[in-house]
Amino acid sequence: MQMQTMTCRFCDRECHMAVSLDAAGRPAAIRPAHEEGTISCPTGLHALELMNHAQRVKHPLRRVGPRGSGQWEEISWDEAFDLAAQELQKTLDQMGPEGLLFIKGFNKPLQSAVFDRLANLLGVPNRLGAGNMCHQAQAQSFVDTFGFPADRRITAETRTVVLWGSNPSNTMRWVQRDIAEMKRAGGRLVVVDPLPTRMTELADLWLPIRPGTDMALALGWMRLILEEGWEDADLLSRWASGLEDIRKACAPYTLEYTAALTGLAPAQIRQGAEWFACAKPGILFGGNALDHNWDSYQKGRCLAILLALTGNVDVPGAALHAAPPSGRNPIRTPRLTCADRFSAAQRERMWGWDRALLPTARQTSGQAMLQGIEAGKLRAGWVVGGDPVVMWADSRRTQSVLQSLDFLMVQDFFLTPTAQVADLVLPVATYLEYENLFFEGDGSIQHRPALVSGSDARSDMDIINEMGKRLGLADAFWPDMDGFWNFLLEGSGVTLEELRTAGRLEGDGTKRQPAPRGYRQCGFPTADGKIHLALPELEEQSGGSVPRYRPLPDPDEAYPDRCTNYKSPFFFHSAGRQMPGQRTRQPDPVAYVSEDVAAREELREGDWARITTPTGETCQRVHIGLGMPAGTIALAIGWWDTDAAGERDVLAGNCNNLTSDQTLLGGEIQAFSCRGIPCRVTKEERVD
């Protein structure tokens, strides 16, 4: 059976997949391309199921009934593009580009770059992806502290790894592989997580922290490191500013006080800090859990400061300056994104600009965009590969407010909860159905042919390209997709036609890996060459020149428990619930419930529980989590009922029914709080 290597475009990892072809040359099976370094991914592996699924959107759909009624008619692509261009242009004419709202889902580099190109050329300030809830806080905090984006990659030199709110066994299996190799070489693993997971089973030390108290633990570690003399005194004396400010900030966090706040044993806290500080080099992996509260940016700063205090920066096996991409890769360059065509003055027209307190990276949020819609300032929306109804705070409110737009278009594989309230839904091709290119880190370029013909679905890039032309920007876009791919190949010395024949353009053979850059000897790439442990410029804006722990509201009689959430190993965010190969692994949303809550509510394994907050409620099946902190429940994210009909509620199992877009919101980064919020857990009587 013939084999073709393809590149999955479902997320920013862009894994290589080995596709077996039948005698007619059609895809018959998919496996991870282990020979190319791919581990495994349920989403990419089930592309065939997705492509052939009965519920998949196969042709453009125009709404013909009330929003949310499920009444659609199939139309041609020309009709769809005409409708979309007419409605978007109407808003442009009436309100200017400030009246448009562009929404992206999880980062997909090529699709995002082309969408950004259109937004930049139109001058659209109101656009967002998932950054405010997905690593933007940590990424920016590292740049503000060290002057560079940090690559925390486990290597042969790494001796200690701390997974803090991160579970790579569910989300980043290549990191799990690297941790296993480190442990076989004698390294240690520390896991800070309220949930029992595969990684806590592998850990040398598990710290089952009380949800929402991560900054208290970080400040406690800082005090221990400085009190015990475990810091890298030479690095700090030569290159750090603000050390005394950090000493003052962490001074109250004695071992006993930190233990009382976090629910951890003092001996556990001390052991974790000592291993990280003394068994070097060490890596701190901060997961999404740290991005999901009002203090997300300052928690990212805590990680950066801990790396600085212990000297785990700019040395092999620790945090390093990320390697630059190949010069042949145009995807993140202004040549493709036209970022240089979007001015600072245009950015300041973003709705919620005045609430974005971080001067180095002012970004917006879903909650700000909903307020803009309610104020009548945003009139037409376009969603590319995202599902804000499921993934933004307060799903019911999000759904309601999006329905008040004059026009909403969505491009996706299925009629998601967001697509269900749209006016126009455009079918998107899988990576098996369109020709594309992949730019490797060593400079090589690989051609990926379309393996399936005859589909009416189109790639995200193709759809955006056509819309750009119909919105008056034909000179900045391409006559067809051949023109687009040839544009990306400019300067490579090869054309698309030549690459089709060759299959691959070889690179220089050099894998671009992060490496020490001599900052410890010559100074860091900040304005003054220093590591910024304190950021005085933030004091006036947000009161946060150094991290300060702000506790979440305490549980009370009405809401005596705390909820957090987790990512399933079988799905990617809100995607995949339709796929039998994935859904059979986890048919229902599963909530991890601490033993004390289960006993109090007489919950048994497999029961249904109702979880309630002042914002709303959700129902999920019970899994009793051994060793979890008392009073804790962890909810599965991204759930919606793909088969809901009639009176059944599509959002009944969604954890964002509980979150608020009005309170507990971030300042420096506009995150909403979905970890450690007070809730009530009760038994739900349900007959399956």
C-alpha positions as CSV (number, residue, x, y, z in Angstrom):
1,M,0.0,0.0,0.0
2,Q,1.4,3.4,-1.0
3,M,2.2,5.8,1.8
4,Q,2.0,9.7,1.7
5,T,3.3,11.9,4.5
6,M,0.9,14.8,5.2
7,T,1.0,17.7,7.6
8,C,-1.9,18.1,10.0
9,R,-3.2,21.7,10.2
10,F,-5.6,21.3,13.1
11,C,-3.2,23.1,15.6
12,D,0.1,24.9,15.8
13,R,2.1,21.8,16.4
14,E,1.6,20.8,12.7
15,C,2.4,17.1,13.1
16,H,3.4,14.9,10.3
17,M,0.9,12.1,9.6
18,A,1.5,8.9,7.5
19,V,-1.5,8.3,5.3
20,S,-2.0,4.9,3.6
21,L,-3.5,5.1,0.2
22,D,-5.7,2.4,-1.4
23,A,-5.4,1.2,-5.0
24,A,-7.3,4.2,-6.3
25,G,-5.0,6.6,-4.4
26,R,-7.5,7.6,-1.8
27,P,-6.7,7.8,1.9
28,A,-7.5,4.5,3.7
29,A,-5.7,4.8,7.1
30,I,-3.7,7.3,9.1
31,R,-1.0,6.8,11.7
32,P,1.5,9.2,13.4
33,A,4.6,9.5,11.3
34,H,6.9,8.3,14.0
35,E,9.9,8.4,11.7
36,E,9.3,12.2,11.5
37,G,9.0,12.6,15.2
38,T,5.3,12.6,15.6
39,I,4.0,11.0,18.8
40,S,0.2,10.9,18.7
41,C,-2.9,13.1,18.4
42,P,-6.5,12.0,18.5
43,T,-7.6,14.9,16.3
44,G,-5.2,14.4,13.5
45,L,-5.6,10.6,13.5
46,H,-9.3,10.9,13.1
47,A,-9.2,13.2,10.0
48,L,-10.7,10.4,7.9
49,E,-13.7,10.1,10.2
50,L,-14.1,13.8,10.2
51,M,-13.9,14.0,6.4
52,N,-16.6,11.4,5.9
53,H,-18.8,12.3,8.8
54,A,-22.6,12.5,8.1
55,Q,-22.9,15.7,10.2
56,R,-20.1,17.5,8.5
57,V,-20.9,20.8,6.7
58,K,-20.3,19.9,3.1
59,H,-21.6,23.0,1.2
60,P,-22.1,26.7,2.1
61,L,-25.2,27.1,4.3
62,R,-27.4,30.2,4.5
63,R,-29.8,30.7,7.4
64,V,-33.5,30.8,6.3
65,G,-35.2,30.7,9.7
66,P,-34.8,32.4,13.0
67,R,-31.3,32.3,14.5
68,G,-30.7,29.0,16.2
69,S,-33.7,27.4,14.6
70,G,-31.5,25.0,12.5
71,Q,-33.2,26.0,9.3
72,W,-30.6,26.3,6.5
73,E,-30.4,26.1,2.7
74,E,-27.4,25.0,0.7
75,I,-26.1,27.7,-1.6
76,S,-23.2,28.0,-4.1
77,W,-19.8,29.4,-3.2
78,D,-20.4,32.4,-5.4
79,E,-23.7,33.1,-3.5
80,A,-21.9,32.6,-0.2
81,F,-19.0,35.0,-1.1
82,D,-21.4,37.6,-2.4
83,L,-23.5,37.5,0.7
84,A,-20.5,37.7,3.0
85,A,-18.9,40.5,1.1
86,Q,-22.2,42.4,0.9
87,E,-22.7,42.2,4.7
88,L,-19.2,43.0,5.7
89,Q,-18.9,45.8,3.2
90,K,-22.2,47.3,4.6
91,T,-20.6,47.5,8.1
92,L,-17.4,48.9,6.6
93,D,-19.4,51.6,4.8
94,Q,-21.5,52.5,7.9
95,M,-19.0,52.2,10.7
96,G,-15.6,51.7,9.3
97,P,-13.3,48.7,10.1
98,E,-14.0,49.3,13.8
99,G,-17.5,47.8,13.3
100,L,-16.1,44.4,12.3
101,L,-15.2,41.6,14.7
102,F,-12.7,38.9,13.6
103,I,-12.4,35.8,15.8
104,K,-9.9,33.0,15.5
105,G,-9.8,29.7,17.4
106,F,-6.7,28.0,18.7
107,N,-3.6,29.2,16.8
108,K,-3.1,27.5,13.4
109,P,0.0,29.4,12.0
110,L,-0.8,29.5,8.3
111,Q,-4.5,30.1,8.6
112,S,-3.9,32.8,11.2
113,A,-1.3,34.6,9.2
114,V,-3.6,34.9,6.2
115,F,-6.5,36.1,8.3
116,D,-4.2,38.6,10.0
117,R,-3.2,39.8,6.5
118,L,-6.8,40.6,5.7
119,A,-7.5,42.2,9.1
120,N,-4.4,44.4,8.8
121,L,-5.1,45.6,5.3
122,L,-8.7,46.4,6.2
123,G,-7.6,48.1,9.4
124,V,-9.7,45.9,11.7
125,P,-8.7,46.5,15.3
126,N,-11.3,44.2,17.0
127,R,-9.8,40.7,16.4
128,L,-8.7,38.1,18.8
129,G,-7.7,34.5,19.1
130,A,-7.3,32.5,22.3
131,G,-4.2,34.2,23.6
132,N,-5.7,35.9,26.6
133,M,-6.5,32.3,27.9
134,C,-3.7,30.4,26.3
135,H,-0.1,31.2,27.2
136,Q,0.0,34.9,26.1
137,A,0.4,35.8,29.8
138,Q,3.4,33.5,30.3
139,A,5.0,34.4,27.0
140,Q,4.7,38.1,27.6
141,S,5.9,37.9,31.2
142,F,9.1,36.1,30.1
143,V,9.8,38.8,27.5
144,D,9.2,41.6,30.1
145,T,11.5,39.8,32.6
146,F,14.3,38.5,30.4
147,G,13.9,40.4,27.1
148,F,13.3,37.3,25.0
149,P,10.7,34.6,24.4
150,A,11.7,31.6,26.4
151,D,11.9,28.0,25.1
152,R,11.7,25.6,28.0
153,R,12.8,22.4,26.3
154,I,13.9,19.3,28.1
155,T,17.4,18.2,27.0
156,A,20.0,15.6,28.0
157,E,21.3,18.2,30.5
158,T,18.0,18.8,32.3
159,R,17.9,17.3,35.9
160,T,14.6,18.6,37.3
161,V,11.3,19.4,35.6
162,V,8.4,21.1,37.4
163,L,5.0,20.7,35.7
164,W,2.9,23.5,37.1
165,G,-0.7,23.2,36.1
166,S,0.4,21.2,33.0
167,N,-0.5,17.7,32.0
168,P,1.5,16.7,28.9
169,S,0.2,13.2,29.0
170,N,-3.1,14.7,27.8
171,T,-2.0,17.6,25.8
172,M,1.7,17.5,24.8
173,R,2.8,13.9,24.5
174,W,6.2,14.7,23.1
175,V,7.0,16.5,26.4
176,Q,5.8,13.3,28.3
177,R,8.3,11.4,26.2
178,D,11.1,13.8,27.1
179,I,10.2,13.6,30.8
180,A,10.3,9.8,30.7
181,E,13.8,10.0,29.1
182,M,15.0,12.5,31.7
183,K,13.8,10.3,34.5
184,R,15.5,7.2,33.1
185,A,18.7,9.3,33.2
186,G,18.2,10.0,36.9
187,G,16.3,13.3,36.7
188,R,13.4,14.3,39.0
189,L,9.8,15.3,38.2
190,V,7.7,17.6,40.4
191,V,4.0,18.1,39.6
192,V,1.9,20.9,40.9
193,D,-1.7,19.9,40.1
194,P,-4.9,19.3,42.1
195,L,-5.8,16.4,39.8
196,P,-4.4,12.9,39.9
197,T,-3.0,12.3,36.4
198,R,-0.6,10.1,34.5
199,M,2.1,12.7,35.3
200,T,1.4,12.6,39.0
201,E,1.9,8.8,38.8
202,L,5.3,9.4,37.2
203,A,6.2,12.2,39.6
204,D,8.8,12.0,42.3
205,L,6.8,14.6,44.2
206,W,3.1,15.5,43.7
207,L,1.9,18.8,45.1
208,P,-2.0,18.6,45.0
209,I,-2.5,22.4,45.4
210,R,-5.7,24.1,46.3
211,P,-7.0,25.6,43.0
212,G,-6.3,29.3,42.6
213,T,-3.5,29.5,45.1
214,D,-0.5,29.0,42.7
215,M,0.9,32.4,43.3
216,A,1.0,31.9,47.0
217,L,3.1,28.7,46.5
218,A,5.4,30.6,44.1
219,L,6.0,33.3,46.6
220,G,6.6,30.7,49.3
221,W,9.2,29.1,47.0
222,M,10.9,32.5,46.4
223,R,11.2,33.1,50.2
224,L,12.7,29.6,50.7
225,I,15.2,30.0,47.9
226,L,16.4,33.3,49.2
227,E,16.3,32.3,52.9
228,E,18.2,29.1,52.4
229,G,20.8,30.6,50.1
230,W,19.7,28.4,47.1
231,E,19.7,31.4,44.7
232,D,22.3,32.0,41.9
233,A,24.0,34.9,43.7
234,D,26.5,35.6,40.9
235,L,23.8,35.9,38.2
236,L,21.6,38.1,40.4
237,S,24.4,40.4,41.5
238,R,25.6,41.0,38.0
239,W,22.4,41.1,35.9
240,A,19.2,41.4,38.0
241,S,17.3,44.5,39.1
242,G,14.6,44.5,41.7
243,L,15.9,41.8,44.0
244,E,15.1,43.7,47.2
245,D,11.5,44.3,45.9
246,I,11.1,40.5,45.5
247,R,12.5,39.9,49.0
248,K,9.8,42.2,50.4
249,A,7.1,40.7,48.3
250,C,7.8,37.2,49.4
251,A,8.7,37.9,53.0
252,P,5.2,37.1,54.5
253,Y,5.1,33.7,52.8
254,T,6.7,31.5,55.5
255,L,6.5,27.8,55.1
256,E,3.6,27.6,57.5
257,Y,1.6,30.5,55.9
258,T,2.1,29.1,52.4
259,A,1.0,25.7,53.6
260,A,-2.2,27.2,55.1
261,L,-3.0,29.0,51.9
262,T,-2.3,26.2,49.4
263,G,-3.4,23.1,51.5
264,L,0.0,21.5,51.0
265,A,2.2,20.0,53.7
266,P,5.2,22.2,54.7
267,A,7.6,19.3,53.9
268,Q,6.2,19.0,50.4
269,I,6.6,22.7,49.7
270,R,10.2,22.7,51.0
271,Q,11.1,19.5,49.0
272,G,9.8,20.9,45.7
273,A,11.6,24.2,46.1
274,E,14.9,22.5,47.1
275,W,14.9,20.1,44.2
276,F,14.2,22.8,41.7
277,A,16.7,25.2,43.1
278,C,19.5,22.8,43.8
279,A,19.2,19.9,41.2
280,K,20.0,22.0,38.1
281,P,19.5,22.6,35.3
282,G,15.8,22.8,35.8
283,I,12.7,23.6,33.7
284,L,9.4,25.1,34.9
285,F,6.5,24.1,32.6
286,G,3.5,26.4,33.3
287,G,0.3,25.0,31.8
288,N,-3.0,26.6,30.8
289,A,-4.1,26.4,34.4
290,L,-1.9,29.4,35.2
291,D,-3.5,31.4,32.4
292,H,-7.1,31.0,33.7
293,N,-7.4,33.6,36.5
294,W,-7.3,37.3,37.0
295,D,-3.7,37.1,38.0
296,S,-2.5,35.1,35.0
297,Y,0.2,37.6,34.0
298,Q,1.7,37.9,37.5
299,K,1.7,34.1,37.8
300,G,3.7,34.0,34.6
301,R,6.1,36.5,36.1
302,C,6.4,34.2,39.2
303,L,7.7,31.4,36.9
304,A,10.2,33.8,35.2
305,I,11.4,35.1,38.6
306,L,11.9,31.6,40.0
307,L,14.0,30.7,36.9
308,A,16.0,33.9,37.4
309,L,16.5,33.3,41.2
310,T,17.8,29.8,40.6
311,G,19.9,30.6,37.6
312,N,17.9,28.3,35.3
313,V,18.2,30.6,32.3
314,D,20.5,30.8,29.3
315,V,22.1,27.5,30.2
316,P,21.7,24.1,28.4
317,G,18.8,22.2,29.8
318,A,17.0,25.2,31.2
319,A,15.1,28.2,29.8
320,L,16.7,29.5,26.6
321,H,16.0,32.1,24.0
322,A,13.8,30.5,21.4
323,A,15.5,29.7,18.1
324,P,14.6,31.8,15.1
325,P,12.6,30.2,12.2
326,S,14.2,29.3,9.0
327,G,14.8,32.2,6.6
328,R,12.7,30.3,4.1
329,N,9.6,30.3,6.3
330,P,7.4,33.3,5.5
331,I,4.5,32.5,7.7
332,R,5.2,34.8,10.6
333,T,6.7,37.6,8.5
334,P,5.2,41.0,7.6
335,R,5.5,40.0,4.0
336,L,2.6,37.6,4.6
337,T,0.8,39.2,7.5
338,C,1.2,42.8,6.5
339,A,1.6,43.7,10.2
340,D,3.6,46.8,9.1
341,R,0.4,48.1,7.4
342,F,-1.5,48.2,10.7
343,S,-0.6,51.3,12.7
344,A,-0.5,51.9,16.5
345,A,-3.3,54.4,16.0
346,Q,-5.5,51.8,14.4
347,R,-4.8,49.3,17.3
348,E,-5.9,51.9,19.8
349,R,-9.4,51.8,18.3
350,M,-9.7,48.3,19.7
351,W,-12.8,47.9,21.9
352,G,-11.6,47.7,25.5
353,W,-8.2,49.3,24.8
354,D,-8.5,51.4,28.0
355,R,-8.9,48.2,30.1
356,A,-5.8,46.6,28.7
357,L,-3.3,47.5,31.3
358,L,-0.1,45.9,30.0
359,P,1.8,48.5,28.0
360,T,4.0,45.9,26.2
361,A,1.1,43.8,24.9
362,R,-2.3,45.4,24.9
363,Q,-4.7,42.8,23.8
364,T,-8.4,42.3,24.0
365,S,-10.8,39.5,25.2
366,G,-14.1,37.9,24.4
367,Q,-15.7,39.6,27.3
368,A,-14.6,43.0,26.0
369,M,-15.9,42.1,22.5
370,L,-19.3,41.2,23.9
371,Q,-19.6,44.6,25.6
372,G,-18.7,46.2,22.2
373,I,-21.5,44.3,20.6
374,E,-24.0,45.3,23.3
375,A,-22.9,48.9,22.9
376,G,-23.7,48.8,19.2
377,K,-20.1,49.3,18.2
378,L,-19.5,45.9,16.6
379,R,-22.1,44.9,14.0
380,A,-20.7,42.1,11.9
381,G,-18.6,39.1,13.0
382,W,-16.5,36.4,11.2
383,V,-15.3,33.3,13.1
384,V,-12.5,31.2,11.6
385,G,-12.1,27.8,13.2
386,G,-13.3,28.8,16.7
387,D,-16.3,28.2,18.9
388,P,-16.6,31.2,21.3
389,V,-20.0,30.0,22.5
390,V,-18.4,27.0,24.1
391,M,-14.9,28.4,25.0
392,W,-15.6,32.0,26.2
393,A,-16.9,32.9,29.6
394,D,-20.6,32.5,30.4
395,S,-21.6,30.5,27.4
396,R,-25.3,31.4,27.6
397,R,-24.6,35.1,27.5
398,T,-22.0,34.7,24.7
399,Q,-24.6,32.8,22.6
400,S,-27.2,35.5,23.3
401,V,-25.0,38.4,22.5
402,L,-23.6,37.0,19.3
403,Q,-27.1,36.5,18.1
404,S,-27.6,40.3,18.3
405,L,-25.0,41.0,15.6
406,D,-26.4,42.2,12.3
407,F,-24.4,39.5,10.6
408,L,-22.3,36.5,11.7
409,M,-20.4,34.1,9.4
410,V,-18.5,31.0,10.6
411,Q,-16.2,28.7,8.7
412,D,-15.8,25.3,10.4
413,F,-16.3,21.5,9.8
414,F,-19.5,21.2,11.8
415,L,-22.5,23.2,13.0
416,T,-21.0,24.0,16.3
417,P,-22.9,26.0,18.9
418,T,-21.4,29.2,17.5
419,A,-22.2,28.1,13.9
420,Q,-25.8,27.3,14.9
421,V,-26.5,31.0,15.6
422,A,-24.7,32.3,12.5
423,D,-26.2,33.7,9.3
424,L,-23.7,31.9,7.0
425,V,-21.6,28.8,7.5
426,L,-18.8,27.9,5.2
427,P,-17.4,24.3,4.9
428,V,-13.7,24.0,5.6
429,A,-11.4,21.3,4.0
430,T,-9.4,18.9,6.1
431,Y,-5.6,18.7,5.5
432,L,-6.3,15.7,3.3
433,E,-8.4,17.7,0.8
434,Y,-6.2,20.6,-0.3
435,E,-2.7,21.0,-1.6
436,N,-0.4,22.7,0.8
437,L,3.3,23.2,1.7
438,F,5.2,22.7,5.0
439,F,8.2,24.7,5.9
440,E,10.6,22.7,8.1
441,G,12.9,24.2,10.8
442,D,16.0,23.2,8.8
443,G,14.9,25.2,5.8
444,S,13.5,22.4,3.8
445,I,10.1,22.8,2.2
446,Q,7.8,19.8,1.6
447,H,4.9,19.6,-0.9
448,R,1.7,18.0,0.4
449,P,-0.7,17.0,-2.4
450,A,-4.5,17.0,-2.1
451,L,-5.4,13.3,-1.5
452,V,-9.1,13.7,-2.1
453,S,-10.8,15.5,-5.0
454,G,-14.5,16.4,-5.5
455,S,-15.1,18.0,-2.1
456,D,-17.0,21.3,-2.1
457,A,-15.1,22.3,1.1
458,R,-12.3,24.8,0.8
459,S,-9.2,25.5,2.9
460,D,-9.3,28.4,5.4
461,M,-6.7,30.2,3.3
462,D,-8.7,29.8,0.1
463,I,-11.8,31.2,1.7
464,I,-10.0,34.2,3.2
465,N,-8.2,34.9,-0.1
466,E,-11.5,35.0,-2.0
467,M,-13.0,37.3,0.6
468,G,-10.0,39.7,0.4
469,K,-10.6,40.1,-3.3
470,R,-14.3,40.7,-2.9
471,L,-13.6,43.3,-0.3
472,G,-11.6,45.5,-2.7
473,L,-8.1,44.2,-1.9
474,A,-7.5,42.1,-5.1
475,D,-4.1,43.7,-5.5
476,A,-3.0,42.3,-2.1
477,F,-4.4,38.8,-2.6
478,W,-3.9,36.1,-5.2
479,P,-5.8,35.0,-8.4
480,D,-5.9,31.5,-7.1
481,M,-4.2,29.2,-4.6
482,D,-1.4,28.4,-7.0
483,G,-0.6,32.1,-6.8
484,F,-0.7,32.0,-3.0
485,W,1.7,29.1,-2.7
486,N,4.1,30.6,-5.3
487,F,4.0,33.8,-3.2
488,L,5.1,31.8,-0.2
489,L,7.9,30.2,-2.2
490,E,9.4,33.5,-3.5
491,G,13.1,33.6,-2.6
492,S,13.3,29.9,-2.1
493,G,14.6,29.3,-5.6
494,V,11.8,26.9,-6.5
495,T,8.3,27.2,-7.9
496,L,5.2,25.3,-6.9
497,E,5.2,23.4,-10.2
498,E,8.9,22.3,-9.6
499,L,8.1,21.4,-6.0
500,R,5.1,19.3,-7.1
501,T,7.6,17.3,-9.2
502,A,10.4,17.1,-6.6
503,G,8.2,16.7,-3.6
504,R,10.8,18.4,-1.3
505,L,13.3,21.2,-1.4
506,E,16.2,20.3,0.9
507,G,17.3,22.6,3.6
508,D,20.8,23.2,5.1
509,G,20.4,20.2,7.4
510,T,20.7,22.4,10.5
511,K,17.9,21.9,13.0
512,R,17.2,25.2,14.6
513,Q,17.4,24.5,18.3
514,P,17.6,27.0,21.2
515,A,21.1,27.5,22.6
516,P,22.7,29.8,25.2
517,R,23.4,33.2,23.8
518,G,25.9,34.5,26.3
519,Y,23.5,36.7,28.2
520,R,25.0,35.6,31.5
521,Q,28.3,37.0,30.3
522,C,27.3,40.1,28.3
523,G,23.8,41.1,29.6
524,F,20.3,40.4,28.7
525,P,18.4,41.8,25.7
526,T,16.4,44.3,27.8
527,A,16.8,48.1,27.5
528,D,19.3,48.1,30.4
529,G,20.7,44.6,30.0
530,K,19.2,43.5,33.2
531,I,16.8,40.8,34.3
532,H,13.8,42.7,35.5
533,L,12.6,41.0,38.7
534,A,10.5,44.1,39.3
535,L,8.7,46.2,36.7
536,P,8.2,49.6,38.2
537,E,6.3,50.8,35.1
538,L,3.5,48.5,36.0
539,E,2.9,49.9,39.5
540,E,0.8,52.8,38.3
541,Q,-1.2,50.9,35.7
542,S,-2.0,47.8,37.7
543,G,-0.3,47.9,41.1
544,G,1.8,45.0,40.0
545,S,5.5,45.9,39.8
546,V,6.1,42.6,41.6
547,P,3.7,39.7,42.0
548,R,1.2,40.1,44.8
549,Y,-1.1,37.2,45.7
550,R,-4.8,38.1,45.5
551,P,-7.0,35.3,46.9
552,L,-10.1,34.3,45.0
553,P,-13.4,34.6,46.9
554,D,-13.7,32.0,49.7
555,P,-16.3,29.3,49.4
556,D,-19.4,30.0,51.6
557,E,-22.6,28.2,52.7
558,A,-24.2,28.7,49.3
559,Y,-21.2,27.7,47.3
560,P,-19.0,25.5,49.6
561,D,-16.7,23.9,47.0
562,R,-14.1,25.1,44.4
563,C,-14.1,24.1,40.7
564,T,-11.3,24.0,38.2
565,N,-11.1,22.3,34.8
566,Y,-8.9,20.0,32.8
567,K,-8.3,18.9,29.1
568,S,-9.3,15.4,28.0
569,P,-6.6,13.3,26.3
570,F,-9.3,12.3,23.7
571,F,-10.3,15.7,22.3
572,F,-8.8,19.0,21.3
573,H,-10.6,21.8,23.1
574,S,-14.3,21.7,21.8
575,A,-13.5,19.6,18.7
576,G,-13.9,15.8,18.1
577,R,-17.1,15.0,20.1
578,Q,-18.7,13.8,16.8
579,M,-16.0,11.3,16.0
580,P,-16.9,7.7,17.2
581,G,-13.2,6.9,17.5
582,Q,-12.8,9.6,20.0
583,R,-16.2,9.7,21.6
584,T,-16.2,6.0,22.5
585,R,-13.1,6.7,24.7
586,Q,-15.1,9.3,26.7
587,P,-18.8,9.3,25.9
588,D,-19.8,11.9,28.5
589,P,-18.2,14.9,30.2
590,V,-16.4,13.6,33.3
591,A,-15.9,15.6,36.4
592,Y,-13.1,14.7,38.9
593,V,-14.6,15.0,42.4
594,S,-12.6,15.1,45.6
595,E,-13.4,12.3,48.1
596,D,-14.9,14.5,50.8
597,V,-17.3,16.1,48.3
598,A,-18.3,12.7,47.0
599,A,-19.0,11.4,50.5
600,R,-21.0,14.5,51.5
601,E,-23.2,14.3,48.4
602,E,-23.3,10.5,48.4
603,L,-21.8,10.4,44.9
604,R,-20.6,7.2,43.4
605,E,-18.4,6.5,40.4
606,G,-20.4,7.2,37.2
607,D,-23.2,9.2,38.9
608,W,-24.2,12.5,37.4
609,A,-23.4,15.7,39.4
610,R,-24.9,19.1,39.0
611,I,-22.3,21.9,39.5
612,T,-23.7,25.4,40.2
613,T,-22.2,28.9,40.5
614,P,-23.9,32.3,40.6
615,T,-23.5,32.4,36.8
616,G,-25.1,29.1,35.8
617,E,-24.9,25.3,36.1
618,T,-23.6,22.3,34.3
619,C,-23.9,18.5,34.6
620,Q,-21.1,16.0,34.3
621,R,-20.4,12.4,35.2
622,V,-18.5,11.7,38.4
623,H,-15.0,10.3,38.7
624,I,-13.8,10.3,42.3
625,G,-10.3,11.7,42.3
626,L,-8.1,10.1,44.9
627,G,-5.7,12.5,46.7
628,M,-7.4,15.7,45.4
629,P,-7.6,18.7,47.7
630,A,-10.7,18.8,49.9
631,G,-13.7,20.6,48.4
632,T,-12.5,20.4,44.8
633,I,-14.1,19.5,41.5
634,A,-12.4,19.5,38.1
635,L,-14.6,19.8,35.1
636,A,-14.0,18.6,31.5
637,I,-13.7,21.6,29.1
638,G,-15.1,22.0,25.7
639,W,-18.2,19.9,26.0
640,W,-21.3,20.3,23.9
641,D,-24.0,17.8,22.9
642,T,-23.4,17.1,19.2
643,D,-26.6,15.1,19.0
644,A,-28.9,17.5,20.9
645,A,-32.4,17.9,19.3
646,G,-35.8,19.1,20.4
647,E,-35.7,20.0,24.1
648,R,-32.2,18.7,24.7
649,D,-29.8,21.4,25.7
650,V,-26.6,21.6,23.5
651,L,-24.7,23.3,26.3
652,A,-25.9,21.2,29.3
653,G,-22.4,19.7,29.9
654,N,-20.3,22.8,29.2
655,C,-18.1,24.1,32.1
656,N,-18.2,27.7,30.8
657,N,-21.9,27.9,31.9
658,L,-20.3,28.5,35.3
659,T,-17.8,31.2,34.5
660,S,-18.4,35.0,34.6
661,D,-17.4,37.6,32.1
662,Q,-18.3,40.3,34.6
663,T,-16.1,39.5,37.7
664,L,-12.7,38.2,38.5
665,L,-11.2,39.5,35.3
666,G,-7.5,40.0,34.5
667,G,-6.0,43.4,34.2
668,E,-2.6,43.0,32.5
669,I,-3.9,40.2,30.4
670,Q,-7.7,40.1,30.1
671,A,-8.3,36.5,31.2
672,F,-11.5,35.4,32.9
673,S,-11.4,33.2,36.0
674,C,-12.3,29.5,35.5
675,R,-10.0,28.0,38.2
676,G,-10.7,28.0,41.9
677,I,-14.1,29.7,41.7
678,P,-16.6,28.8,44.4
679,C,-19.4,26.4,43.4
680,R,-21.8,23.9,44.8
681,V,-21.8,20.2,43.8
682,T,-25.0,18.2,44.2
683,K,-26.2,14.8,43.0
684,E,-28.2,14.8,39.7
685,E,-30.8,12.1,39.5
686,R,-30.7,11.0,35.9
687,V,-31.8,7.8,34.1
688,D,-29.4,6.9,31.3
